[in-house]
């Protein structure tokens, strides 16, 4: 089969090259973007007088027919066409004759693929941001029901201080809000049209790139043709943003796995989002969380692959850049699927308040509060107060009690200054409510955090 570029060649392509060189098997996913870009380009050529209005209209009608054929399953993708661009141009020429060849005036496959891929990444950026917004909303809604649900806060996976479950969930809400803002800023930074850059140096035709930019919803045009056709920052940013989203979802899923185990039993994941064992009838496995945790390595790998591909490429376009798409397609699908199922799983997860409260009564969670009591009431240096409290913890350990369960006489055996207020300081609820500083776990601080999340959700653009 003749190639559209075969004028210079005297030999047909080797069959091995046909398969090795082609990208049609995966870049056909860009058909909507390719046709949208071609329609905008044909329209611009007509408006600039490079094509007649009649020629432009016939090309656009042919492209719209091809779009319908693809979406109806009537279009035949052939590996000999190499890529989606050539496949569509060939079909266009079959429909409208030699006029189809005029569509490629004042553009190259280099700026064409740069446009298609950028349009695709921008659209998927918005989709992922919307799914993140849904997840943040779910976390906020669950948090609003658990301001007074006590649980242990951890450092080093050891009991540290009492917090509310609402406070815990909002920690992840703020992580995902940062992820959203990165997607938002990346979208704005990359919302520029590269079409019209041609192969690498621009075009001698009297084009108006701004017309295409406006028709496709971009904010403007890229400013250097050589950079435009060789830039894949927009794809790398998307891969990085997805990777960081998975850093956060993986941390959440790791804790969901822990919290749902018999050792913790803080939560119960719905049967609808759990699996069983082929040999152990009693098992209920948190496979959704484990898969998301596992897929984190996959999206990290896609980021590293494209970074490595781009790291030493000379300007401008090189065929290496054909390797830019499959990893991006994979990471996008992985992100969308994971965010959707994680959100639904969280909505149906049962919170075991009693077990969380019971866990708070071990590990001496209010020890810092007892030290703060000594500082506040007796002007004790914190280091000295820390030592006295440590001795109280040692006594509780010896007696087989939690620090919060010591009575006044037991406290006085360590330091005679202890009084009834010391017992109040050791209260788990008092400990939580004492932390009223901005960003703290006290209800008044958590309510402000909930309001911040609500305001974010109401003002988010995507």
Buried (B, 14 or more C-beta within 10 A) or exposed (E): EEBBEEEEEEEEBEEEEBEEBBBBEBBBBBBBBBBBBBBBBBBBBBBBEBBEEEBBBBBBEBBEBBBEBBEEEEBEEEBBBBBBBBBBBBBBBEBBEEBBBBBBBBBBBBBBBBBBBBBBBBBBBBBBBBBBBBBBBBBBBBBBEBBEBBBBBBEEEEBBBBBBBBBBBBBBBBBBBEBBBBBBEBBEEBBBBBBBBBBBEBBEBEBBBBBBBBBBEBEEBBEBBBBBBBBBBBBBBBBBBBBBBBBBBBBBBBBBBBBBEEEBBBBBBBEEBBEEEEEEEEEBBBBBBBBBBEBBEBBBBBBEBBEEBBEEEEEBBEEEBBBBBBBBBBBBEBBBBBBEBBBBBBEEBEBBBEBBBEBBBBBBBBBBBBBBBBBEBEEBEEEEBBEBBBEBBEBBEEEEBBBBBBEEEBBBEBBEBBEEEBBEBBBBBBBBBBBEEEEBBBBEBBEBBBEBBEEBBEEBEB
